[in-house]
Amino acid sequence: MPVRIRTLAVLALILAGQFVGASTSRAGTLSEVTDCSIDNQTPSISLGAQARYVVHLFGGNGSYSISFAYGDGWVDAASVTGPQATFAHWFQTTGTFTQTAYVRSAGSSATCSTQTLVW
């Protein structure tokens, strides 16, 4: 009986070690979901001023493809290997425009958005 308890204890430790190792080794792999948020640095601007945005990137594998639509028909694209990407734009008309970032990394994608009032 003592041998069986010892064997079960060893097996439990091995399985626990594999579980912990599996959960900590996921960072930056295909199993991590891609996500984003936009820091709108100019939520309200006058016509002719430069609008600025920072897209913050999470998950994925650290390499991202981004398509950034400004809401007025203009779109920029970027490929980055870090946690953020910056975009700038000059609106040609007044109004409220919705900016949308389409992000792809490690087989998953995310969309985030914000709005800018141009007066």
N, C-alpha and C positions, 0 to 999 in steps of 0.2 A: 504494500500500500504506500509506504513513503516514497518509493521510486516513482510511482504513478503521479503523486502530487508534485514531486519535483519536475517531472517531465511536463506536466500541465503548466506549471509555473514558468518553465523555460519557453514553452510554446507561446504562452500569453505575452511574455516579454518580447519575443521575436515579432509576433503580430502587432503589438503596440508600437514597436520601433518602425515597422513598415508603414503603419498608418500615419505616424508623425512625419516620417520621411516623405511620404506621398503628399501630404498636405503642405509641407514647406517647400517642396520642389516644384510646385505648380506655377509660381510667379514667373510671368513672361512666357508661358506656354500656350498652346492652342486652346487649352481648357479655360483660360482666363477671359472673361467677357470684356469687350471694348466698351468704353464709355467716354463722354466728353461734357464739357460745360464751356460757356463763352463769357469772358469778362469784357463787357461792353464799356470801353473807356470813354465813349462819347455818346451817351444815350439821347442827348438833345444837342444839336449843332446848327449853326447857321449855314445857309447855302454857300458853297465854296470852301468851307472848312474841311479839314481832313478828319474822317471818321476812323477810329482805331479799335481793333478787336484782338483779344488774345484767346485762343482756343486751348483749353486745358485738356490733356489726354490721359486716360486711365486704362489699365488693363492691357489686353492685347499682348504683343511681344516686344513693345518698345519701338517698333517701326510702324509708322502710320501714313496712309494716303488720305488727304483731306481735299474735299471740294467745298469751297465757301461761296455761297450765293448771297449777294447783297440785297436782293429783293427788288432791284430796279432793272433786272435783265443782265447785269454783269456778274461774272463768276470768276474766281481765282482758284488755283489748285496748288497744292504743296505736298511734298513727301518729306517727312521728318523722322529722326530717330531720337526723339527726346520727349519730354512731358508737355511741351507746348509749341504752338505755332502762332505767329503774328500776321495780321492782315490789315491793310489800310485802303481807304477808298474815298473818292470825291464824288458825292452825289450831284447830279446835274439838274434835278428838280426838287421842289419841296414836297413834303408829305411824310407819312409814317411808313417805314419800310421794315420788313422782317428779314433778318439775316439768319441763314441756316447753314450749319456745318454738317457735312456728310463725311463720316470718318470710317475707315476700314483698316483692320489690323488682325492678323492671325486668324483669318477665316470668319471673323465676326465684324459687325458694323454697328454704328451708333449715329444718332442724329440729335443735335441740340440747336436751340435757336434763341434769338433775342430780337429786340426792336430798337430802331433809331428814328427819332423825330427830327426831320430836317425842316427848318423854317427860314 
